[in-house]
């Protein structure tokens, strides 16, 4: 009996991972509903909800469905088995999607109309607009469409993952006794999903979804038949890669083949317009082998992710976040070579407030510097026009030793990374695909440079990818150093990745899967011991996800010992804060704002109020990061950089009362309110303001110098 009671208590101490992720996506939706955000930014947030759900179903829900179909019943640490998780997920998603479309119909569309950006339905089009749309359909759309009939001579088609399709029920007037027939119109991806209808001097441009255009003119593809009903739909398929790396000889070729197979993966979700007749829906479900519980009836346009194109096509700065140009730190302007700046001291950049250009320059200068002998870098995700990759290829052309660890299994970037791998190999770069069974997720670059009679290593370590576009959208840290204690171990990371090493030793870096989990938990346990001794004890963690059970249990023990713990967890959090006798000293908050909070920072007071331990790096606190990925977390030991992270970054994040929400024991998140007579404070706005102020100060100093000259 006591054992049963203890088990129940343990289950109550963990949130389910999938439901916690859905709670995060609901917070994204709240950004779309928040009238304080500019209108077109709210449109983007609404599209993010759809994009997030796509990935969630392709990977997480697909995995749950496989577990249920395989008869697996093992529960997670929260006590929920796969079948119950799937039931709850569908229930929460149905509610979330309903709220999403309510936001679209009742908030976004009226506000767009009020601002001269009307979205119209068929019934709202006037004669001129309908005429223009008919001509557009006949000239730009009809020629690329292929109607598909379903009968004994025409088998049921294989619809691509997340492709837009039109389902029709047709009636042949010449054969009254014949049952109505099912037909389809697959919509080519090349066609824009939102169509802009030009306005006049008095009437603004208006917008209509391509699916509505096809529904209006669908009968033009089935002459002689009566269209009884027409409905847009979309199928989401299992998109997880199934690769036994130990059994394949050519990983690149195998992943290419698997990506092709993913287009035909099993269906895991059907989104279809809500007015579809039941018998037609049943026939469709039978054909795609999908259960009715996986159907989501949509009251509006299928796939609101397509609204992202509207944001890009509308030039209305007053309806977007104010333009912001990243600050260029003076230390990099004062030195011709970035290496000269790094040689003087460790350097830290806080993106996107600090420019990403020094990171690009780090590799660009290495490509042409005759003293640089070798470049080593890990690439997990990068942009399609990456200047960093171009610099690496130029370096190889200049006969430098260039080694790139590229992760072919970076989810949803596999095809892009395969293309880069081929191009880099053709350029003479030594491309390595990492470890069997492990993803290379760390963000490391090492430059070996001859200086006089010695060789010196320079390292860049980051919390984000070498991606110039996301560097303008994600908050991340870049750390530059040439200290031997760090660069020697970065070199060991690369040697481990390219060679063989069963148990590499790291004393300064925390490297997964070797030392990261053990040492992080050692730090947590040490804080608990310090608290019991009456020493200063505090933990602050900023990361994307917290799921690992052992780490959560150690945080609970630290809380019970009296350690004050603040967790800034943007997304998934399985830890339950505020439980009496378990987590009373733990506070969890999530920040969602203009930029995606992506930096991972770890603070341990370590018994010293003035000399805490500060780490940053690529790893979240999840089992996959601790055990199934190569991750690098680095110490920040220089006093000014350490103080900047503690006081400026973490301090302002903990003071946010505008974009921060707090997690409560029942799983709900509530917006953190400012104290009485205090103005709401936004950490991201503070960082933007500070960056603008520093940029202006640098401009004034430069102007003064020019006048003196």
C-alpha positions as CSV (number, residue, x, y, z in Angstrom):
1,X,0.0,0.0,0.0
2,X,2.7,2.6,0.8
3,X,4.5,1.6,-2.4
4,X,1.4,2.4,-4.4
5,X,1.1,5.8,-2.7
6,X,4.7,6.7,-3.5
7,X,4.3,5.7,-7.1
8,X,1.2,8.0,-7.5
9,X,3.2,10.8,-5.9
10,X,6.0,10.4,-8.4
11,X,3.6,10.4,-11.4
12,X,2.1,13.7,-10.2
13,X,5.6,15.2,-10.1
14,X,6.1,15.1,-13.9
15,X,4.3,16.7,-16.8
16,X,3.8,14.7,-20.0
17,X,6.3,15.7,-22.7
18,X,3.7,15.8,-25.5
19,X,1.1,17.7,-23.6
20,X,3.8,20.2,-22.4
21,X,4.8,20.8,-26.0
22,X,1.2,21.5,-26.9
23,X,1.0,24.0,-24.0
24,X,4.0,25.7,-25.6
25,X,2.2,25.9,-28.9
26,X,-0.8,27.4,-27.2
27,X,1.5,30.1,-25.9
28,X,2.5,30.8,-29.5
29,X,-1.1,31.1,-30.4
30,X,-1.5,33.6,-27.6
31,X,1.0,35.8,-29.3
32,X,-1.3,35.8,-32.4
33,X,-4.2,36.8,-30.1
34,X,-2.2,39.6,-28.4
35,X,-3.3,43.0,-29.8
36,X,-0.1,44.5,-28.4
37,X,1.8,42.8,-31.2
38,X,1.8,44.3,-34.7
39,X,-0.9,42.8,-37.0
40,X,1.3,41.2,-39.6
41,X,3.5,39.7,-36.8
42,X,0.4,38.2,-35.3
43,X,-0.3,36.7,-38.7
44,X,3.2,35.1,-38.5
45,X,2.5,33.7,-35.1
46,X,-0.7,32.2,-36.3
47,X,1.2,30.5,-39.1
48,X,3.9,29.2,-36.7
49,X,1.1,27.3,-34.8
50,X,0.4,25.3,-38.0
51,X,4.1,24.8,-38.8
52,X,4.7,23.5,-35.2
53,X,1.8,21.2,-35.4
54,X,3.0,19.7,-38.7
55,X,6.3,18.7,-37.2
56,X,4.6,17.5,-34.0
57,X,2.4,15.1,-36.0
58,X,5.1,14.0,-38.4
59,X,7.4,12.9,-35.6
60,X,5.9,12.8,-32.1
61,X,2.3,11.7,-32.9
62,X,3.6,9.3,-35.6
63,X,5.8,7.7,-32.9
64,X,2.8,7.3,-30.5
65,X,0.7,5.8,-33.3
66,X,3.5,3.2,-34.0
67,X,3.7,2.4,-30.3
68,X,-0.1,1.8,-30.1
69,X,-0.1,-0.3,-33.3
70,X,2.8,-2.4,-31.9
71,X,0.9,-3.1,-28.7
72,X,3.3,-1.2,-26.5
73,X,1.8,-0.2,-23.2
74,X,4.8,1.0,-21.2
75,X,4.1,4.2,-19.4
76,X,6.5,7.2,-19.2
77,X,7.6,8.9,-16.0
78,X,4.2,10.7,-16.0
79,X,2.3,7.4,-15.8
80,X,0.6,7.8,-19.2
81,X,0.8,5.0,-21.7
82,X,0.9,5.5,-25.5
83,X,-2.8,5.0,-26.0
84,X,-3.8,7.5,-23.3
85,X,-1.2,10.0,-24.5
86,X,-2.6,9.8,-28.0
87,X,-6.2,10.3,-26.8
88,X,-5.2,13.4,-24.8
89,X,-3.1,14.7,-27.6
90,X,-6.0,14.6,-30.1
91,X,-8.3,16.2,-27.6
92,X,-5.9,19.1,-26.9
93,X,-5.0,19.6,-30.6
94,X,-8.7,19.7,-31.5
95,X,-9.2,22.5,-29.0
96,X,-6.1,24.3,-30.1
97,X,-7.0,24.2,-33.7
98,X,-10.5,25.4,-32.9
99,X,-9.0,28.4,-31.1
100,X,-6.5,29.0,-33.9
101,X,-9.3,29.3,-36.5
102,X,-11.4,31.4,-34.1
103,X,-8.5,33.8,-33.9
104,X,-8.3,33.8,-37.7
105,X,-12.0,34.5,-38.3
106,X,-12.8,36.8,-35.3
107,X,-9.5,38.7,-34.9
108,X,-7.0,38.5,-37.7
109,X,-9.4,38.8,-40.7
110,X,-11.4,41.7,-39.3
111,X,-8.2,43.5,-38.3
112,X,-6.7,42.9,-41.8
113,X,-9.8,44.3,-43.4
114,X,-9.7,47.4,-41.2
115,X,-6.1,47.9,-42.4
116,X,-6.9,47.6,-46.1
117,X,-5.8,44.0,-46.5
118,X,-9.1,42.1,-47.0
119,X,-9.3,38.3,-47.4
120,X,-12.3,37.4,-49.4
121,X,-14.5,34.3,-49.9
122,X,-16.3,33.4,-53.1
123,X,-19.4,35.2,-51.9
124,X,-17.6,38.4,-51.2
125,X,-16.0,38.8,-54.6
126,X,-17.4,41.5,-56.9
127,X,-17.9,41.1,-60.6
128,X,-14.5,42.7,-61.5
129,X,-12.6,40.6,-59.0
130,X,-14.3,37.4,-60.2
131,X,-13.4,38.2,-63.8
132,X,-9.8,38.8,-62.9
133,X,-9.7,35.6,-60.9
134,X,-11.2,33.6,-63.8
135,X,-8.5,34.8,-66.2
136,X,-5.8,34.1,-63.6
137,X,-7.1,30.6,-63.1
138,X,-7.2,29.9,-66.9
139,X,-3.8,31.4,-67.6
140,X,-1.7,30.5,-64.5
141,X,-3.4,27.6,-62.7
142,X,-5.4,25.4,-65.1
143,X,-2.5,24.4,-67.4
144,X,-0.6,22.8,-64.5
145,X,-3.5,20.9,-62.9
146,X,-4.1,17.2,-63.4
147,X,-7.6,15.9,-62.5
148,X,-7.7,12.4,-61.2
149,X,-10.8,10.2,-61.5
150,X,-11.2,7.1,-59.2
151,X,-12.6,4.0,-60.9
152,X,-11.4,0.5,-61.8
153,X,-9.1,1.9,-64.5
154,X,-7.7,4.7,-62.2
155,X,-6.2,3.5,-58.9
156,X,-6.3,5.7,-55.8
157,X,-3.5,8.2,-55.9
158,X,-0.6,8.5,-53.5
159,X,-0.9,12.0,-52.0
160,X,2.4,13.6,-50.9
161,X,3.1,14.6,-47.4
162,X,1.4,17.9,-46.5
163,X,0.4,18.5,-50.1
164,X,-2.8,20.5,-50.8
165,X,-5.5,18.5,-52.6
166,X,-9.1,19.0,-53.7
167,X,-11.7,16.2,-53.2
168,X,-14.8,16.2,-55.4
169,X,-17.9,14.2,-55.6
170,X,-19.2,14.1,-59.1
171,X,-22.5,13.1,-60.6
172,X,-23.0,11.9,-64.2
173,X,-26.4,13.4,-65.4
174,X,-26.5,10.7,-68.2
175,X,-26.5,7.8,-65.8
176,X,-28.9,8.6,-62.9
177,X,-28.6,5.1,-61.6
178,X,-24.8,5.3,-61.2
179,X,-23.5,6.2,-57.8
180,X,-21.7,9.5,-57.4
181,X,-18.0,9.3,-58.2
182,X,-15.0,10.5,-56.2
183,X,-12.3,12.6,-57.9
184,X,-9.3,14.6,-56.9
185,X,-7.2,17.6,-58.0
186,X,-3.7,17.5,-56.5
187,X,-2.4,21.0,-56.3
188,X,1.2,21.5,-57.5
189,X,3.5,23.0,-54.9
190,X,4.8,25.5,-57.4
191,X,1.4,27.4,-57.3
192,X,1.2,30.2,-54.7
193,X,-1.3,29.3,-52.0
194,X,-2.5,32.9,-51.5
195,X,-3.6,34.9,-54.5
196,X,-3.5,38.7,-54.6
197,X,-6.3,40.2,-56.7
198,X,-5.3,43.7,-57.9
199,X,-7.4,46.6,-56.7
200,X,-8.3,49.9,-58.2
201,X,-7.6,53.5,-57.2
202,X,-10.6,53.3,-54.9
203,X,-10.5,49.7,-53.9
204,X,-7.4,48.0,-52.2
205,X,-5.9,44.7,-53.3
206,X,-7.7,41.8,-51.8
207,X,-6.5,38.2,-51.1
208,X,-8.0,34.8,-51.5
209,X,-6.7,31.3,-50.8
210,X,-5.8,29.1,-53.8
211,X,-8.0,26.4,-52.4
212,X,-11.0,28.7,-52.7
213,X,-10.0,29.5,-56.3
214,X,-9.9,25.9,-57.1
215,X,-13.3,25.2,-55.5
216,X,-14.8,28.1,-57.6
217,X,-13.5,26.8,-60.9
218,X,-13.2,23.0,-60.3
219,X,-16.0,22.2,-62.7
220,X,-13.9,23.4,-65.6
221,X,-11.8,20.2,-65.1
222,X,-14.8,17.8,-65.3
223,X,-16.8,18.8,-68.3
224,X,-20.2,17.1,-68.5
225,X,-20.3,16.2,-64.8
226,X,-22.1,17.9,-62.0
227,X,-20.0,18.8,-59.1
228,X,-22.0,17.8,-56.0
229,X,-19.4,18.9,-53.4
230,X,-15.8,20.0,-53.3
231,X,-13.5,20.1,-50.3
232,X,-9.8,20.9,-49.7
233,X,-7.8,18.5,-47.6
234,X,-4.2,17.7,-46.6
235,X,-2.6,14.5,-45.3
236,X,0.3,14.5,-42.8
237,X,2.6,11.5,-43.0
238,X,5.1,9.8,-40.7
239,X,8.4,11.7,-41.5
240,X,10.9,10.1,-39.1
241,X,13.9,8.5,-40.7
242,X,14.5,4.8,-40.2
243,X,18.2,4.1,-40.6
244,X,20.4,1.4,-39.1
245,X,23.7,3.2,-39.5
246,X,25.7,0.1,-38.6
247,X,24.2,-1.8,-41.5
248,X,24.6,0.8,-44.2
249,X,27.8,1.4,-46.2
250,X,26.9,4.8,-47.7
251,X,25.0,7.0,-45.2
252,X,24.5,9.9,-47.6
253,X,22.9,7.6,-50.3
254,X,20.8,5.8,-47.7
255,X,19.4,9.1,-46.4
256,X,18.6,10.3,-49.9
257,X,16.6,7.1,-50.5
258,X,14.9,7.3,-47.2
259,X,13.9,11.0,-47.9
260,X,12.2,9.8,-51.0
261,X,10.4,7.0,-49.1
262,X,9.1,9.6,-46.5
263,X,6.8,11.0,-49.2
264,X,5.0,7.7,-49.0
265,X,5.0,7.3,-45.2
266,X,1.9,6.2,-43.4
267,X,-0.8,8.8,-42.9
268,X,-1.0,10.1,-39.3
269,X,-3.4,13.1,-39.7
270,X,-6.1,14.3,-42.1
271,X,-7.1,17.9,-42.2
272,X,-10.2,18.5,-44.2
273,X,-12.8,21.2,-44.5
274,X,-15.6,20.7,-42.0
275,X,-18.5,20.6,-44.5
276,X,-17.3,17.3,-46.0
277,X,-20.2,14.7,-46.1
278,X,-19.8,11.8,-43.7
279,X,-20.0,9.1,-46.4
280,X,-17.4,10.8,-48.6
281,X,-15.1,11.2,-45.6
282,X,-15.5,7.5,-44.7
283,X,-14.5,6.5,-48.3
284,X,-11.4,8.8,-48.2
285,X,-10.3,7.4,-44.8
286,X,-10.7,3.9,-46.0
287,X,-8.5,4.6,-49.0
288,X,-5.7,6.2,-47.1
289,X,-5.9,3.7,-44.2
290,X,-6.5,6.2,-41.4
291,X,-8.8,6.0,-38.4
292,X,-11.5,8.6,-37.8
293,X,-9.8,9.7,-34.5
294,X,-7.0,11.2,-36.6
295,X,-9.3,13.5,-38.6
296,X,-9.3,17.2,-37.9
297,X,-12.2,19.1,-39.5
298,X,-11.1,22.6,-40.4
299,X,-13.4,25.6,-40.3
300,X,-11.5,27.7,-42.7
301,X,-8.5,27.5,-45.1
302,X,-6.4,24.4,-44.9
303,X,-2.8,25.1,-43.6
304,X,-2.5,28.6,-42.2
305,X,1.3,28.2,-42.6
306,X,0.7,29.7,-46.0
307,X,0.0,33.0,-44.4
308,X,3.7,33.5,-44.1
309,X,3.8,34.4,-47.8
310,X,1.3,37.3,-47.0
311,X,3.7,38.7,-44.5
312,X,6.5,38.8,-47.2
313,X,4.3,40.2,-50.0
314,X,2.9,43.1,-48.0
315,X,5.2,46.2,-47.5
316,X,3.5,47.8,-44.5
317,X,6.3,48.6,-42.0
318,X,3.8,50.0,-39.5
319,X,2.2,46.6,-39.2
320,X,5.4,44.8,-38.4
321,X,8.0,45.0,-35.7
322,X,10.2,48.1,-36.1
323,X,13.3,47.5,-38.2
324,X,16.3,46.6,-36.1
325,X,20.0,46.4,-37.2
326,X,22.3,44.4,-35.0
327,X,25.0,46.2,-33.1
328,X,28.6,45.7,-34.3
329,X,30.8,45.5,-31.2
330,X,33.6,48.1,-31.3
331,X,36.3,45.5,-30.5
332,X,35.8,43.9,-33.9
333,X,35.9,47.2,-35.7
334,X,39.1,48.2,-34.0
335,X,41.1,45.2,-35.3
336,X,41.7,44.3,-38.9
337,X,41.7,40.6,-38.1
338,X,39.3,39.0,-35.7
339,X,42.1,36.9,-34.3
340,X,43.9,40.0,-33.0
341,X,40.8,40.9,-31.0
342,X,40.4,37.3,-29.7
343,X,44.1,37.2,-28.8
344,X,43.6,40.0,-26.3
345,X,40.6,38.5,-24.4
346,X,37.7,36.1,-24.6
347,X,34.8,37.7,-26.5
348,X,31.1,37.1,-26.2
349,X,28.3,38.1,-28.6
350,X,24.6,38.1,-27.8
351,X,22.6,37.5,-31.0
352,X,20.6,38.9,-32.6
353,X,21.3,42.1,-30.7
354,X,25.0,41.8,-31.5
355,X,25.8,41.2,-35.2
356,X,26.6,37.7,-36.5
357,X,29.1,39.2,-38.9
358,X,32.1,38.5,-36.7
359,X,31.3,34.8,-36.8
360,X,31.2,35.0,-40.6
361,X,34.4,36.9,-40.6
362,X,36.0,34.3,-38.4
363,X,35.8,31.8,-41.3
364,X,36.1,34.3,-44.2
365,X,39.4,35.7,-43.0
366,X,40.7,32.2,-42.3
367,X,40.0,31.3,-45.9
368,X,42.4,33.9,-47.2
369,X,44.9,34.3,-44.4
370,X,48.1,32.7,-45.5
371,X,49.0,32.0,-41.8
372,X,45.9,29.8,-41.3
373,X,46.7,26.1,-41.9
374,X,43.5,24.3,-40.9
375,X,39.8,24.9,-40.3
376,X,37.5,22.5,-38.6
377,X,33.7,23.1,-38.1
378,X,30.5,21.3,-37.3
379,X,27.4,22.1,-39.3
380,X,24.0,21.1,-38.1
381,X,21.8,23.6,-40.0
382,X,22.9,26.4,-42.3
383,X,21.3,28.8,-44.8
384,X,20.9,27.9,-48.5
385,X,23.3,30.7,-49.5
386,X,25.6,30.3,-46.5
387,X,28.6,32.6,-46.7
388,X,30.3,30.4,-44.1
389,X,30.2,27.4,-46.4
390,X,31.4,29.5,-49.3
391,X,34.4,30.6,-47.2
392,X,35.1,26.9,-46.3
393,X,35.2,26.0,-50.0
394,X,37.4,29.0,-50.8
395,X,39.8,27.9,-48.0
396,X,40.0,24.4,-49.5
397,X,40.7,26.1,-52.9
398,X,43.6,27.9,-51.1
399,X,45.1,24.6,-50.1
400,X,44.1,24.8,-46.4
401,X,43.1,21.7,-44.5
402,X,39.3,22.0,-44.1
403,X,37.3,19.4,-42.2
404,X,33.5,19.7,-41.9
405,X,31.4,17.6,-39.6
406,X,28.0,17.8,-41.3
407,X,24.9,16.3,-39.7
408,X,23.0,14.5,-42.4
409,X,20.2,13.6,-39.9
410,X,19.4,17.2,-38.9
411,X,15.6,16.8,-39.0
412,X,13.9,18.5,-42.0
413,X,17.3,19.8,-43.1
414,X,18.5,16.4,-44.4
415,X,18.1,17.3,-48.1
416,X,19.7,20.7,-47.7
417,X,22.7,19.2,-45.8
418,X,23.1,16.4,-48.4
419,X,23.4,19.1,-51.1
420,X,26.0,21.0,-49.1
421,X,28.0,17.8,-48.4
422,X,28.3,17.0,-52.1
423,X,29.3,20.6,-53.0
424,X,31.9,20.7,-50.2
425,X,33.4,17.3,-51.2
426,X,33.6,18.5,-54.8
427,X,35.5,21.6,-53.5
428,X,38.1,19.4,-51.8
429,X,36.8,19.6,-48.3
430,X,37.1,16.6,-46.1
431,X,33.5,15.9,-45.1
432,X,32.7,13.7,-42.2
433,X,29.2,12.6,-41.2
434,X,29.7,12.1,-37.5
435,X,29.2,9.1,-35.2
436,X,27.1,6.1,-35.7
437,X,24.0,6.4,-33.5
438,X,24.7,10.0,-32.5
439,X,23.8,13.3,-34.0
440,X,26.5,16.0,-34.2
441,X,24.6,18.9,-32.6
442,X,27.4,20.9,-31.1
443,X,28.4,24.3,-32.6
444,X,32.2,24.5,-32.8
445,X,34.7,26.0,-35.2
446,X,38.5,25.7,-34.7
447,X,41.1,27.7,-36.6
448,X,44.8,26.6,-36.5
449,X,47.1,29.6,-37.3
450,X,50.8,29.9,-37.6
451,X,52.2,32.8,-35.5
452,X,55.9,33.1,-35.6
453,X,57.4,29.7,-34.6
454,X,54.3,28.5,-32.9
455,X,50.8,27.3,-33.8
456,X,47.9,28.9,-32.1
457,X,44.3,27.6,-32.1
458,X,41.3,29.9,-32.1
459,X,37.8,28.6,-31.3
460,X,34.3,29.8,-31.8
461,X,31.7,28.0,-29.6
462,X,28.0,28.8,-29.8
463,X,24.5,28.0,-28.6
464,X,23.0,28.4,-32.1
465,X,23.7,27.1,-35.6
466,X,26.0,28.6,-38.2
467,X,23.0,30.0,-40.0
468,X,23.1,33.7,-40.9
469,X,19.3,34.0,-41.3
470,X,18.3,32.4,-38.0
471,X,21.0,34.4,-36.3
472,X,18.7,37.4,-36.9
473,X,15.7,35.7,-35.5
474,X,17.0,33.5,-32.6
475,X,18.6,34.7,-29.3
476,X,22.0,32.9,-29.0
477,X,25.5,33.3,-27.7
478,X,28.8,33.2,-29.6
479,X,32.0,32.7,-27.6
480,X,35.5,33.3,-29.0
481,X,38.7,32.3,-27.3
482,X,42.3,31.2,-27.9
483,X,42.9,30.0,-24.4
484,X,44.7,26.6,-24.6
485,X,42.6,25.1,-21.9
486,X,39.5,25.4,-24.1
487,X,41.0,25.1,-27.6
488,X,42.9,22.0,-26.7
489,X,39.6,20.3,-25.7
490,X,37.8,21.6,-28.8
491,X,40.5,20.0,-30.8
492,X,39.9,16.8,-28.8
493,X,36.2,17.0,-29.7
494,X,37.1,17.1,-33.4
495,X,39.6,14.3,-33.0
496,X,36.9,12.2,-31.4
497,X,34.4,12.9,-34.2
498,X,36.8,12.1,-37.0
499,X,38.8,9.3,-35.4
500,X,38.2,6.7,-32.7
501,X,37.9,7.5,-29.0
502,X,36.1,5.3,-26.5
503,X,36.5,7.6,-23.5
504,X,37.9,11.0,-24.3
505,X,38.8,13.2,-21.4
506,X,37.4,16.7,-20.9
507,X,38.1,18.8,-17.9
508,X,36.8,22.2,-18.9
509,X,34.2,21.5,-21.6
510,X,31.1,19.5,-20.8
511,X,30.7,17.1,-23.7
512,X,27.8,14.7,-24.4
513,X,27.5,11.8,-24.4
514,X,30.7,11.6,-22.3
515,X,30.6,14.0,-19.4
516,X,27.7,16.5,-19.8
517,X,25.0,14.6,-17.9
518,X,27.2,13.5,-15.1
519,X,28.8,16.8,-14.4
520,X,25.6,18.9,-14.7
521,X,24.0,16.6,-12.1
522,X,27.1,16.8,-10.0
523,X,26.7,20.6,-10.0
524,X,23.0,20.3,-9.0
525,X,23.8,17.9,-6.1
526,X,26.7,20.2,-5.0
527,X,24.2,23.1,-4.7
528,X,22.0,20.9,-2.5
529,X,25.0,20.1,-0.3
530,X,25.9,23.8,0.0
531,X,22.4,24.7,0.9
532,X,22.4,22.1,3.7
533,X,25.7,23.7,5.0
534,X,24.2,27.1,5.0
535,X,26.3,28.3,2.0
536,X,24.9,30.4,-0.8
537,X,23.0,28.1,-3.2
538,X,21.2,29.0,-6.3
539,X,20.6,27.5,-9.8
540,X,19.4,29.4,-12.9
541,X,18.9,27.5,-16.1
542,X,17.9,28.9,-19.5
543,X,17.2,26.4,-22.2
544,X,14.6,25.2,-24.6
545,X,13.4,21.9,-23.0
546,X,13.7,20.1,-19.6
547,X,12.7,16.5,-19.8
548,X,15.4,14.2,-18.3
549,X,14.1,12.4,-15.3
550,X,17.3,12.1,-13.3
551,X,18.0,15.8,-13.7
552,X,14.5,16.7,-12.6
553,X,14.8,14.5,-9.6
554,X,18.0,16.1,-8.6
555,X,16.4,19.5,-9.0
556,X,13.6,18.4,-6.7
557,X,16.2,17.2,-4.1
558,X,18.0,20.5,-4.4
559,X,14.7,22.4,-3.9
560,X,14.0,20.3,-0.7
561,X,17.5,21.2,0.5
562,X,16.6,24.9,0.2
563,X,18.3,25.8,-3.1
564,X,16.5,28.7,-4.9
565,X,16.0,27.5,-8.5
566,X,14.8,29.6,-11.4
567,X,14.2,27.8,-14.7
568,X,13.6,29.8,-18.0
569,X,12.3,27.0,-20.2
570,X,10.9,28.2,-23.5
571,X,9.2,25.0,-24.6
572,X,8.8,21.5,-23.1
573,X,9.0,21.3,-19.3
574,X,8.3,17.9,-17.5
575,X,9.2,19.3,-14.1
576,X,6.3,20.4,-11.9
577,X,7.1,23.5,-9.9
578,X,5.5,24.6,-6.7
579,X,4.6,21.1,-5.3
580,X,4.5,21.1,-1.5
581,X,7.5,19.2,-0.1
582,X,9.0,18.6,-3.5
583,X,9.5,21.7,-5.6
584,X,8.4,24.7,-3.5
585,X,11.7,26.5,-4.2
586,X,11.5,26.1,-8.0
587,X,10.0,28.7,-10.4
588,X,9.5,28.0,-14.1
589,X,8.9,30.7,-16.7
590,X,8.7,30.8,-20.4
591,X,9.5,33.7,-22.6
592,X,7.9,34.1,-26.1
593,X,8.6,37.4,-27.9
594,X,9.8,38.9,-31.1
595,X,12.8,36.6,-31.2
596,X,12.9,32.9,-30.5
597,X,14.7,32.3,-27.2
598,X,17.3,29.7,-28.1
599,X,20.4,30.3,-25.9
600,X,21.2,27.7,-23.3
601,X,22.8,29.1,-20.1
602,X,23.5,27.4,-16.8
603,X,24.3,29.2,-13.5
604,X,25.4,27.4,-10.3
605,X,26.2,29.7,-7.4
606,X,28.8,27.1,-6.2
607,X,28.9,28.4,-2.6
608,X,30.3,31.8,-3.7
609,X,28.1,34.8,-4.3
610,X,30.9,36.5,-6.3
611,X,32.3,33.5,-8.2
612,X,29.5,31.3,-9.6
613,X,30.0,28.7,-12.3
614,X,28.6,29.9,-15.7
615,X,28.2,27.6,-18.7
616,X,26.6,27.9,-22.1
617,X,26.3,25.7,-25.1
618,X,24.2,23.6,-27.5
619,X,22.5,21.2,-25.2
620,X,19.0,21.2,-23.7
621,X,18.3,19.0,-20.6
622,X,16.8,16.1,-22.5
623,X,17.8,12.5,-22.7
624,X,18.5,12.9,-26.4
625,X,21.0,15.7,-25.7
626,X,22.7,13.9,-22.9
627,X,23.0,10.5,-24.5
628,X,22.2,10.5,-28.3
629,X,24.0,13.7,-29.5
630,X,27.4,15.2,-29.6
631,X,26.9,18.4,-27.5
632,X,29.4,20.9,-26.2
633,X,28.8,23.2,-23.2
634,X,31.6,25.6,-22.4
635,X,32.6,27.5,-19.3
636,X,32.5,31.3,-19.2
637,X,35.3,32.3,-16.8
638,X,36.3,35.9,-17.7
639,X,34.8,38.1,-15.1
640,X,33.2,40.8,-17.3
641,X,31.6,38.2,-19.6
642,X,30.3,36.2,-16.6
643,X,28.8,39.3,-15.1
644,X,27.2,40.2,-18.4
645,X,25.5,36.9,-18.6
646,X,24.3,37.0,-14.9
647,X,23.3,40.6,-14.6
648,X,22.2,41.5,-18.1
649,X,21.0,38.4,-19.8
650,X,19.6,36.3,-17.0
651,X,18.7,39.2,-14.8
652,X,16.6,40.9,-17.4
653,X,15.0,37.6,-18.5
654,X,13.9,37.0,-14.8
655,X,12.5,40.6,-14.6
656,X,10.4,40.2,-17.8
657,X,6.7,41.1,-17.1
658,X,5.6,41.5,-20.7
659,X,6.4,38.4,-22.7
660,X,7.0,36.0,-19.8
661,X,4.5,33.4,-18.5
662,X,4.8,31.3,-15.3
663,X,4.2,27.6,-15.1
664,X,1.9,26.4,-12.2
665,X,1.5,23.0,-10.7
666,X,-1.7,22.3,-12.6
667,X,0.1,22.7,-15.9
668,X,-1.3,26.1,-16.8
669,X,0.8,29.1,-17.8
670,X,-0.2,32.6,-16.7
671,X,1.3,35.9,-17.8
672,X,3.6,37.4,-15.1
673,X,2.3,40.7,-14.0
674,X,4.4,43.8,-13.0
675,X,4.3,44.9,-9.4
676,X,1.9,47.7,-8.5
677,X,2.9,51.1,-10.0
678,X,5.5,49.3,-12.2
679,X,5.6,49.5,-16.0
680,X,5.6,46.2,-17.9
681,X,9.2,45.2,-18.7
682,X,10.2,43.3,-21.9
683,X,13.7,41.8,-21.8
684,X,14.0,41.7,-25.6
685,X,12.9,45.3,-26.0
686,X,15.6,46.2,-23.4
687,X,18.3,44.4,-25.4
688,X,17.2,46.1,-28.6
689,X,17.2,49.5,-27.0
690,X,20.7,48.9,-25.5
691,X,22.0,47.7,-28.9
692,X,20.7,50.8,-30.6
693,X,22.2,53.0,-27.9
694,X,25.6,51.4,-28.3
695,X,25.4,51.7,-32.1
696,X,24.6,55.4,-31.8
697,X,27.4,56.0,-29.3
698,X,29.9,54.3,-31.7
699,X,28.6,56.5,-34.5
700,X,29.1,59.7,-32.4
701,X,32.6,58.6,-31.4
702,X,33.5,57.9,-35.1
703,X,32.1,61.3,-36.2
704,X,34.1,63.0,-33.5
705,X,37.3,61.2,-34.5
706,X,36.7,62.3,-38.1
707,X,36.4,65.9,-37.1
708,X,39.7,65.7,-35.1
709,X,41.5,64.3,-38.1
